[in-house]
Amino acid sequence: MTTTGPSPEALHRVAERALAECTKGVRLALGLGTGRAAEAFIRRLGAAVKAHELEVVGVPTSERSDALARELGIPVTSLADVAKLDLAFDGADEVDPTGQLIKGLGGAMLRERVVASEAARFVVLVTPEKLVPRLGARSVLPVEVVPFAEASATRRLAKVAAAVTRRRAKDGGVYLTDNGNVVLDLSAPEGGFADPRALDRDVRAVPGVVDTGFFFDMARLVVVGEADGVRVIEPVSARS
């Protein structure tokens, strides 16, 4: 799995272009994602809010994003208090040529999916290393599992993946999501997953699985920060 990170310049360009999606003069309800690109956007959004350029309320997808938004003075709320989100901004660990995604290396895929599904437009923020010819070519597939089912789910998932690894926390202990669940990371065969949609169905059929990192047909726009500027990709599913 590649670990090379994006440059600060690329993240800045992504954040600036993402901010351009926000309409000034209108109070916006925004989904605020998790990860480096999403955090770069939250920081840029915080500056815009502080300068009174935008009026927003944010719904963070993780405790980390929530803390960052509050630190920057961005008002935050929950989906219980917002009928609908105007936009949701989030990163991705992989984007294939048709705009399908793998998310969840930050462990927040379940909340990210809920927030993205409540938004009128889901905007994905990435840098070029996240673009892949096939899902699984660069990243593992995170699978969120209730702790009670970890052992049985591991055995079953081993039948559909090249390898299954229990995610560990930085201190070496068991990694737990903000929902209190464990994450099992599924490795793909060389070159990526041959049929991601079929794999997603198989994984979701395993008792105890809460969610996977596959995000199909959800992104309406992919913003890619590159060395010499920003490229915008409209996924195939967004054109229909």
N, C-alpha and C positions, 0 to 999 in steps of 0.2 A: 504494500500500500504506500503510495507516494505521500511524503510528509512535507514537501516544499510548500511554504506558505506564500500568500500574495504580498506584493509590495505595498507600502503605505500609500504610494501614489495611485496605484490601481484601486485601492479601497476608497480613496478620496474621490476619484472620478466616478466610481459606482454610486457613492453616496450622493454626490451632486446631481447625477442624472436621475436617481430615484426621487430626490426632492422635487424635481421638475414635474413629477406625476401628481404632486399635491396642489390642488387648486387654491389659490389665495383668495381671501375674503369670504371663505366658507368654513364653518366649523366642521372639521373632519374627525371621524372615528377611524383609527388606524390600528391594524394588527402589527405588533412589533416582535420580530423574530429573534432567533438565537444564532450565535456564531459570529465570526469576524466581520463578514460583510454586513450582516444585519446590525451589529454593534456600531460599525462605522456610520451607517445610516442613522441610527438612534442619536449618535453624537452630533451629526449634522442637523438633524431635526431639532435637537435640544438648542442648538445655536439659533435656529430660525425662530423657535418659540420665544427664546430670551429676547431676541431683537424685535418681537411682535410682528414678524413676517407671516406667521401662521397661527391659527387657533386650532388646537387639536386635543383629542383625548386618546390615549393609547391603551390597547389591551395586550400586555406582554405574554409571550408563550413560555417563559421560564422565570424562575425566581431571580436568576442573574440579570435577565433583561429588565425585569421589574425594578430591581435595585438600581440599575444604570439609568433608567428613565426617570426615576424619582430623584436621583442625584443631580440630573441635568435640568430638573424643573419641569419635566413633561408630566401633565396630569395623567394619571392612570386609573383604570376602572376594570371591571370584569364583564364577561358576556351576559351576566345576569342583569346588568344595567344598561346594556347597549343592544338595541333591537337588531341593528345591522351595521357591519363595518363597510366604510367606503373603499378602503384599500387595505391589503395586508402585504408587508414587505418581509422577506425572509431570504436566507441563503440556501445553498444546496451543496451536497457533497459530490454529486455527479449530475450532469445534464446530458442526455443523449441527443442525437440530431433531430429528433421529433419533439423535443421539449419535455420528455419524461424524466423523472428525478429519482435519485436516492438521497434521503435526508436521514438525520438521526445520529451522526457521530457526536453531536453535542448532547444526545440523550433526550431531546425534547420533541420527538416526532409526533407523539400523540397530541400534545397540546398544539403543536404547530398545525397539524391537520385540522383540528377543530376550529382554530382561528382562521385558517385559510379558507375553509369551507363556508365561513360566515361572511366573507368579504365579497363585494361586488367585483373586485379585481385583485388577483393574486400576482404580485410582482416578485420575481426571483432575482437575487443579486449575487453575481459570481465573478470570478476572475478566470482567465483562460485555462488554467490547469484543471478546472472542474468539468470541462467539456470532454466527453468521451465518445468513442464510436459505439459502445454498447455498455449498458448498465452492468456494474460489477467489474469493469475493466480496471478501475482504480481503487474502488472502495469496497469494504465489506457491506453487507446488508444488515442493519441493526433490526433486531426483533425484540419488542418489549413483552415480557412474560411475568405473570404473577409469581411471586416466590414459591408458593406451594407447588406449582407445576414445573419448576425449573428442571428437575431431574428427568421427568417423563418427556417434557418438551425437548430437552437436549437429545435424548435417544431418538425421538421421532424426526427431529430436524436434521440429524446426521444422515438420514436416508435421502435427503433432497439437496444437500449442500456438500461442497468439497470438504469443508471443515466447519465446526461449530465451536466458538470460543466464548466463555463467560467473560464479560467485560469487568475489568478491575478498576477500582478508584485509584487516584494518584498515590494514596498511602498504602496501596496493596490490598485493601479490603474489598469487599463486594461492592461494585458500583450499583447505586440505586437511582432511579429517575426521581424527578420531583413528585411523581405519583406513588413512590415507594416500591416500584417494580424493578426487577433485574433486566439486564439487556444481554441477549445472546447475539453475537456477531457471526453472520454466515459468510463464509468465503466462497467465491465463485471459481469455477474451473478456469483454466488459462483462457484469457480473451473476454471473460465476462459471462453473464447468465444468458443461456440460449433463448429462453422464453420467460422473461420476467413476469408477465401476467399470469402464466400458468403456475409459476413458482409462488407468486403472491397468494393464489387461491389455495395451493397446497399448504403453505405456511399458516394461513389464517384458519385452516380446518383443524389445526392441532389444538387440543384443549389447553387452555391457559394462556394462549397467545392473545395479547391485547391489541397490538398494532405492529405494522412493519414499516420500514423506511422507504418503501416504494410509494411515490406520489404520481399517479397517472392522471393525465388530462385535467390538471388543476391550474398550471401556470398559464396566465394570459400574456405575460411578457417576461422575457429574460434579458437582464441588463448585464453586459459583460465588460468589465474594465480591462482595457488592453494597454500595451506599452505606449501607443500613440493616440489614445482616445478611448471612446466608448462605443461598443457595438450593441445594437438592440435586435433581439431575435423574437419573432412572433411564432410561438409553437404551432404545429400543425393543428392541434385540437382547438386552438383559439381562432382559427380562420373559418371554422364551420358555423 
